[in-house]
Amino acid sequence: MSNSIPKLNLISVNGFTGSIHHGLQKHPNGIHIIYPLGSNIVIKNEKSGEQEFLSGHTHPITCLAVSKCGKYIASGQSTHMGFQADILLWNMDTKKMVKKFSLHKGRVEALSFSPTSKYLASLGGEDDNSVIVWDIEKGAAICGTVASKDSSGVTKCLAYSNGSDLHFVTGGNNTLRVWEINPVQRKCIPYDCQMGQIKRFVKCIVVGDNDENMYCGTTTGDILMVNVKSKLFKKNNPVNQKNILFVGAGDGMLAIMDTDKMKILNKTTLKGAITSISIKNDMSVMVGTSAGNIFEVSVKDLSSKLISSCHNGKINDLVFPTIWNAKTGQELLRIHVPNLECLCITFNYEGSSLITGWSDGKIRAFGPETGRIQYEINDAHNGGVTAISITNSENNGECQIVSGGADGQVRVWRITKHTQILETAMKEHKERMVWNVSHQVVTDPVHVRNQVLFASNFFKAVCYYPDESQLLTTGTDRKIAYWEAFDGSLIRELELEADAINGLDISNSGKFFVCGGSDKSVKIYRYEEGDIVYEGLGHSSEITKLRISPDQQRIVSVGSDGAIFTWKFPEIQ
């Protein structure tokens, strides 16, 4: 059924899966940078900022490679244990998938193109433990074997020779091998490197330009130099322009090292563990980190410039207007409170204050332009503030905040210029509070319960129809329920094929609603008919929230992996 549903067009994404080693790649044309986000590949034009997307994976991307000629992009994914993990080959010019390779099981750990782009070498994950060489033109495997001996640990990285299509190297836990390919006999012949008494877990490998030496980064923080021809260890060292090596470490250190003397020449520290280094030009390199940041670093003095940033963890809430540039996807403001998690967020109606609820039970208001704190309400809720809304300002400038918490209480606060006063508390809920208020909140002077909705379900989202005559609810029972707002009676229920729904929103016209959840897809339904009309695929983790923009031109969805997807709202007859 999913294949027959029209697909939403992706306008832009904000995010970078920084945990993938060598996930950030500079294309040989010098114009584009390529990186994974969830199950998509993002191709970004550095000059114009325009993004293009390669979508075809069914599970999160785990590795990425770009051919030296720039014609091909290869990407591998993870899947469930015992199932085939696909490798997709893309044509950079057409942005289309040209080949699909399926022999590895569970996970594809690493990919590397041969110098002439004739072959593609792939490494399976821990459960697969195989290395395979593919003929790109024929679209078939020419040879493959076990990646490491039974006496060695798992193999984690792979790199091709710079001058020969018939040689590549692999490394891992107490294993370091040089491989020779025999296309005629269809064999991969491994040669173990002699390391003497040194035992290391190799996490990354780069082969020198002349193929004489390879440099191996290890979990102990040192770098091994091994001769590729003799397979003998030469020297190691803790972590002239012709012989320098860029080294990234798990603590965020980026260093330039002299490969002749194996000495560090200069170093700096970036935010997050460094997982990708890609040469941009003679003057700078692109660096990707596990915190989801992309930096441009000067070769001369290692000064850094932040190119892109994103959330690197679960996004709990989403609200319009945003503190992101909706056109470029650039972050405009970042507010960080150490060791705390922001659980909910809203703007006041003038847009002059950003009101947030936090895991320490406090409500904090910030200036949306400066990020400076305006006021703070201590001990607003026990266990964290999980939902928050605000009324329109009165003539005297006062307003009310309605907050809900993990303690099951709903509290109303009067906000004045100098004070924040608790007006009332309602204690009828037994569990964590969730709501979705996209219209003006009006509080009654007498705070009593008007209605209650009962269902054998853990509610995850609720929203009003634009004229507030009905409500939509959804949750863990995989149903979307329509309720009468006047008397709380159930009108009807839609049975969904999806898993639990976490996010729900209704268009201002009332003709459509969107939902998303643990099945990782965004779906548009017609409100009256209750049928699905469009679907958006691309998230690699569950969707936690989604919103339709006020002008009904975009849908923004966010996930537990920190990704922000912006979709074009289609013209539906």
Secondary structure in CASP SS format (residue, H / E / C, confidence):
PFRMAT SS
TARGET T0000
AUTHOR 0000-0000-0000
METHOD secondary structure of the structure
MODEL  1
M C 1.00
S H 1.00
N H 1.00
S H 1.00
I C 1.00
P C 1.00
K E 1.00
L C 1.00
N C 1.00
L E 1.00
I E 1.00
S E 1.00
V E 1.00
N E 1.00
G C 1.00
F C 1.00
T C 1.00
G C 1.00
S C 1.00
I C 1.00
H C 1.00
H C 1.00
G C 1.00
L C 1.00
Q E 1.00
K E 1.00
H C 1.00
P C 1.00
N C 1.00
G C 1.00
I C 1.00
H E 1.00
I E 1.00
I E 1.00
Y E 1.00
P E 1.00
L E 1.00
G C 1.00
S C 1.00
N E 1.00
I E 1.00
V E 1.00
I E 1.00
K E 1.00
N E 1.00
E C 1.00
K C 1.00
S C 1.00
G C 1.00
E C 1.00
Q E 1.00
E E 1.00
F E 1.00
L E 1.00
S E 1.00
G C 1.00
H C 1.00
T C 1.00
H C 1.00
P C 1.00
I E 1.00
T E 1.00
C E 1.00
L E 1.00
A E 1.00
V E 1.00
S C 1.00
K C 1.00
C C 1.00
G C 1.00
K C 1.00
Y E 1.00
I E 1.00
A E 1.00
S E 1.00
G E 1.00
Q E 1.00
S E 1.00
T C 1.00
H C 1.00
M C 1.00
G C 1.00
F C 1.00
Q E 1.00
A C 1.00
D C 1.00
I E 1.00
L E 1.00
L E 1.00
W E 1.00
N E 1.00
M C 1.00
D C 1.00
T C 1.00
K C 1.00
K E 1.00
M E 1.00
V E 1.00
K E 1.00
K E 1.00
F E 1.00
S C 1.00
L C 1.00
H C 1.00
K E 1.00
G C 1.00
R E 1.00
V E 1.00
E E 1.00
A E 1.00
L E 1.00
S E 1.00
F E 1.00
S C 1.00
P C 1.00
T C 1.00
S C 1.00
K C 1.00
Y E 1.00
L E 1.00
A E 1.00
S E 1.00
L E 1.00
G E 1.00
G C 1.00
E C 1.00
D C 1.00
D C 1.00
N C 1.00
S E 1.00
V E 1.00
I E 1.00
V E 1.00
W E 1.00
D E 1.00
I C 1.00
E C 1.00
K C 1.00
G C 1.00
A E 1.00
A E 1.00
I E 1.00
C E 1.00
G E 1.00
T E 1.00
V E 1.00
A C 1.00
S C 1.00
K C 1.00
D C 1.00
S C 1.00
S C 1.00
G C 1.00
V C 1.00
T E 1.00
K E 1.00
C E 1.00
L E 1.00
A E 1.00
Y E 1.00
S C 1.00
N C 1.00
G C 1.00
S C 1.00
D C 1.00
L C 1.00
H E 1.00
F E 1.00
V E 1.00
T E 1.00
G E 1.00
G E 1.00
N E 1.00
N C 1.00
T E 1.00
L E 1.00
R E 1.00
V E 1.00
W E 1.00
E E 1.00
I E 1.00
N E 1.00
P C 1.00
V C 1.00
Q C 1.00
R C 1.00
K E 1.00
C E 1.00
I E 1.00
P E 1.00
Y E 1.00
D E 1.00
C C 1.00
Q E 1.00
M C 1.00
G C 1.00
Q C 1.00
I C 1.00
K C 1.00
R C 1.00
F E 1.00
V E 1.00
K E 1.00
C E 1.00
I E 1.00
V E 1.00
V E 1.00
G C 1.00
D C 1.00
N C 1.00
D C 1.00
E C 1.00
N E 1.00
M E 1.00
Y E 1.00
C E 1.00
G E 1.00
T E 1.00
T C 1.00
T C 1.00
G C 1.00
D E 1.00
I E 1.00
L E 1.00
M E 1.00
V E 1.00
N E 1.00
V C 1.00
K C 1.00
S C 1.00
K C 1.00
L E 1.00
F E 1.00
K E 1.00
K E 1.00
N E 1.00
N E 1.00
P E 1.00
V C 1.00
N C 1.00
Q C 1.00
K C 1.00
N C 1.00
I E 1.00
L E 1.00
F E 1.00
V E 1.00
G E 1.00
A C 1.00
G C 1.00
D C 1.00
G C 1.00
M E 1.00
L E 1.00
A E 1.00
I E 1.00
M E 1.00
D E 1.00
T C 1.00
D C 1.00
K C 1.00
M C 1.00
K E 1.00
I E 1.00
L E 1.00
N E 1.00
K E 1.00
T E 1.00
T E 1.00
L C 1.00
K C 1.00
G C 1.00
A C 1.00
I E 1.00
T E 1.00
S E 1.00
I E 1.00
S E 1.00
I E 1.00
K C 1.00
N C 1.00
D C 1.00
M C 1.00
S E 1.00
V E 1.00
M E 1.00
V E 1.00
G E 1.00
T E 1.00
S C 1.00
A C 1.00
G C 1.00
N C 1.00
I E 1.00
F E 1.00
E E 1.00
V E 1.00
S E 1.00
V C 1.00
K C 1.00
D C 1.00
L C 1.00
S C 1.00
S E 1.00
K E 1.00
L E 1.00
I E 1.00
S E 1.00
S C 1.00
C C 1.00
H C 1.00
N C 1.00
G C 1.00
K C 1.00
I C 1.00
N C 1.00
D C 1.00
L C 1.00
V C 1.00
F C 1.00
P C 1.00
T C 1.00
I C 1.00
W E 1.00
N C 1.00
A C 1.00
K C 1.00
T C 1.00
G C 1.00
Q C 1.00
E E 1.00
L C 1.00
L C 1.00
R C 1.00
I C 1.00
H C 1.00
V C 1.00
P C 1.00
N C 1.00
L C 1.00
E C 1.00
C E 1.00
L E 1.00
C E 1.00
I E 1.00
T E 1.00
F E 1.00
N C 1.00
Y C 1.00
E C 1.00
G C 1.00
S C 1.00
S C 1.00
L E 1.00
I E 1.00
T E 1.00
G E 1.00
W E 1.00
S C 1.00
D C 1.00
G C 1.00
K C 1.00
I E 1.00
R E 1.00
A E 1.00
F E 1.00
G C 1.00
P C 1.00
E C 1.00
T C 1.00
G C 1.00
R C 1.00
I E 1.00
Q E 1.00
Y E 1.00
E E 1.00
I E 1.00
N C 1.00
D C 1.00
A C 1.00
H C 1.00
N C 1.00
G C 1.00
G C 1.00
V E 1.00
T E 1.00
A E 1.00
I E 1.00
S E 1.00
I E 1.00
T E 1.00
N C 1.00
S C 1.00
E C 1.00
N C 1.00
N C 1.00
G C 1.00
E C 1.00
C E 1.00
Q E 1.00
I E 1.00
V E 1.00
S E 1.00
G E 1.00
G E 1.00
A C 1.00
D C 1.00
G C 1.00
Q C 1.00
V E 1.00
R E 1.00
V E 1.00
W E 1.00
R E 1.00
I E 1.00
T C 1.00
K C 1.00
H C 1.00
T C 1.00
Q E 1.00
I E 1.00
L E 1.00
E E 1.00
T E 1.00
A E 1.00
M E 1.00
K C 1.00
E C 1.00
H C 1.00
K C 1.00
E C 1.00
R C 1.00
M C 1.00
V C 1.00
W C 1.00
N C 1.00
V C 1.00
S C 1.00
H C 1.00
Q C 1.00
V E 1.00
V C 1.00
T C 1.00
D C 1.00
P C 1.00
V C 1.00
H C 1.00
V C 1.00
R C 1.00
N C 1.00
Q C 1.00
V C 1.00
L C 1.00
F C 1.00
A C 1.00
S C 1.00
N C 1.00
F C 1.00
F E 1.00
K E 1.00
A E 1.00
V E 1.00
C E 1.00
Y E 1.00
Y C 1.00
P C 1.00
D C 1.00
E C 1.00
S C 1.00
Q E 1.00
L E 1.00
L E 1.00
T E 1.00
T E 1.00
G E 1.00
T C 1.00
D C 1.00
R C 1.00
K E 1.00
I E 1.00
A E 1.00
Y E 1.00
W E 1.00
E E 1.00
A C 1.00
F C 1.00
D C 1.00
G C 1.00
S C 1.00
L E 1.00
I E 1.00
R E 1.00
E E 1.00
L E 1.00
E E 1.00
L C 1.00
E C 1.00
A C 1.00
D C 1.00
A C 1.00
I E 1.00
N E 1.00
G E 1.00
L E 1.00
D E 1.00
I E 1.00
S C 1.00
N C 1.00
S C 1.00
G C 1.00
K C 1.00
F E 1.00
F E 1.00
V E 1.00
C E 1.00
G E 1.00
G E 1.00
S C 1.00
D C 1.00
K C 1.00
S E 1.00
V E 1.00
K E 1.00
I E 1.00
Y E 1.00
R E 1.00
Y C 1.00
E C 1.00
E C 1.00
G C 1.00
D C 1.00
I E 1.00
V E 1.00
Y E 1.00
E E 1.00
G E 1.00
L E 1.00
G C 1.00
H C 1.00
S C 1.00
S C 1.00
E C 1.00
I E 1.00
T E 1.00
K E 1.00
L E 1.00
R E 1.00
I E 1.00
S C 1.00
P C 1.00
D C 1.00
Q C 1.00
Q C 1.00
R E 1.00
I E 1.00
V E 1.00
S E 1.00
V E 1.00
G E 1.00
S C 1.00
D C 1.00
G C 1.00
A C 1.00
I E 1.00
F E 1.00
T E 1.00
W E 1.00
K E 1.00
F C 1.00
P C 1.00
E C 1.00
I C 1.00
Q C 1.00
END
